Amino acid sequence: MGSRTFNISINGTQVMTSYDIFAAAGAKNKAVIQELTENADSSGAFVVTFTSVVNNSLLSAIEIN
């Protein structure tokens, strides 16, 4: 555990700290769904920033509603 952890910010607001994707999945090559709620900026945009803590962050898909 802890081999791939990262922080996630949306529009400058940190929404997850030291997120451990492997621990969340519980196994290698298993999907994880995380729902985060944040408003768009004044231009209607979402700026998602991943900051690596250990190794590199990983994102395979994103859906915005």
N, C-alpha and C positions, 0 to 999 in steps of 0.2 A: 504494500500500500504506500501511497505517497510518492510514487515514481513519476507522476505527471499531475502537478498541481498548478493552478493559475487563478488569477483574479479576473473578474468580469465587471466592466463598467459600461453603463448606458448613458449617453449624453452627459458624461462627466460624473455620474453618481455611481459609486461602487455598489453593485448589487450582490456579488458573491466574493468571498475572501478565501484564498487558499483552497479553492474547490478541487477536490480529489476525484477525478472522473473515474478512476479505476475502483475506488472504494464505493462510489455511488452505483456503479454497474454491478459490482460483486463478482465479476469474472471478465476475462479477456474476450474481446470481440463481441460484447453485449451492448445493445443500445441503451441509452439513458435519455429520458425526456425531462427537461427542466422548464417550468413555466415561470417567467419573470414579468412583472408588471412595471412599466415605466411609460411616461408620456413622451410624445414626440417633442422635439424642440420647436421654437417659434417658426421655423421654416417647414415644419412637418417631417423632419428627418429624424432617423435614429442612428446615432453613432455608437457602435458597439466596439469596445476596446478590450483586448485580452492581454494580460500582462503575466508572463511566465514567472512562476515561483520555483518550480523544479521541472527541468526539461522544457518541452514546448507545449503550448496549449493545443487543443484539438477541437475542431468543429466540423461536423460532417453535413449538417443541414440547419436551416433557420426558417422559421415561419413567423410572420408578423400579422396579427389581426387588428 
